[in-house]
Amino acid sequence: MDMTLAGEKRLLKLNELEELRYDAYENSKLYKERTKRWHDQHIRNKSFKVGDKVLLFNSRLRLFPGKLKSKWSGPFTISKTTPYGSFELEANGNKFMVNDHRLKLYHCNDQIGMIECMRLDPPDPKSLS
């Protein structure tokens, strides 16, 4: 086999490999842009005002580790807001500041509805004939 022919084949293979790498890089870049665009469209803006009831995410509480234990505590009432996304919460006379990333709105249903029960008895066999 001729050495010059082998060298040319080797250069062609290297160029082909470089093109494949470049295509993979471009595809990865397009995928990341598309994923970022989708993520940015699905971000919900949180807007809280004074008097709202919120739940606080408690990531540090590890007293009773368990899958079924809720990581949200509260509800707390917002007593003060700042322009930089931190809020002063109040519960039982205690006040403390938290970041809005740790809050979510508390949807409570204060009205308790009446429950009506109906008894369904099986039909009398004599009335069916």
N, C-alpha and C positions, 0 to 999 in steps of 0.2 A: 504494500500500500504506500502511496506517495505521501510524504510528510507534509507537503504544501496543501494537498487535498484534505488531509486530516486536520490541519490547522484551520483551514477555511470552514470545515464542518463544525469544528469546535467553536469558532467565532459566531457562526450562525446560531448554534444552540445557546450560547451565552446571550446573544441579542434577543432570542425568543424568550428566554427566561427573564430577562430584564423587562420585556414588554408585559409578560404575565404578572410580574411584581407591580408594575405601574398600574395595570388594570385593576388588580386587587386593591391597591391603595386608593384609586379613584372610587371604586365601588364602596369601600369602607367609608370614605368621606361622604358620599351621597347618602349612605344609610344613616350615618350619625346626624347629618343635617335634617333628614326626614324625621328621625326619632325625636330630635330636639323640637322641631316644629310641632309635632303631634303633642309632645309633653307640654309645651308652652300654651297650646290651645286648650288643654284640659285642666289647667291650673285654676282653682277657684280662689277668687279674691275674698279674703275675710275682712269684713267690716263690722266692728263692734262699736256700740255707743254706751254711754253711761246709763246704768240701770239694767243692762242685759244680763241674763244669767248664762254662765259659761261653765264648761267642764275643763279641768286642768289635767294634762298628761303628766303622770308621775313616773318617770323612767328610773328614778333612784331607789324606789321602795322595793326592797328585797326581803321583807320580813317573812312573808309566807309565799315562797316561790311556787307557782302552779300555773298550769295552762289556763285554767278557767277563771283565775282572779283578774278582775278588771284593772287596767292600768290608768283609768280615768277616775279622778276624784272630784267631788263637788256635789252640788252646784255652788258656785260662787257668784257674787254680784260685782259688776264693774263699777268702781266708784270714781275713777279718774283715768283719763287717756292722755298720752303724750304723742307728739307728732312723729316720733321715730318708731312706732310699733310696739311700745311697751304699755302695759296697763296695770293699774293698781286694783287689786281684788280685795274684797272684804267678805269675811265670814266670821260670825260670832264675835264681832268687835275687833278682830285681828285684821290688819291691813298689810299687804305685801305686793311687791312689783314682780311681774312676769312678762316674758316675751310673747308676742302673739302667735308664734309657731307652736306653742304648747297649749293653745286654747282651741276649743270648738264650742259652737253655740249649743246651749242646752234647750232642747225642745221638751217642754213639760205640758202635760195635759192636766190642768187643775180641776176640770169638771169630771165628776164621777157619774157615769150614766147608770140608769136603772137597768137591771137585768131581769128579763121576763122569762120564766120557765113554763114550758108547756109539757104536760104529761101525755105521752103517746101510749095508750093501752092497746094490746092486740085486739082485733075484732072478735066479737062473740061468734063462735061457730054456728049457733042456732040462727043468727040473723043473716048468715050468708046463704042458707038453704031456702 
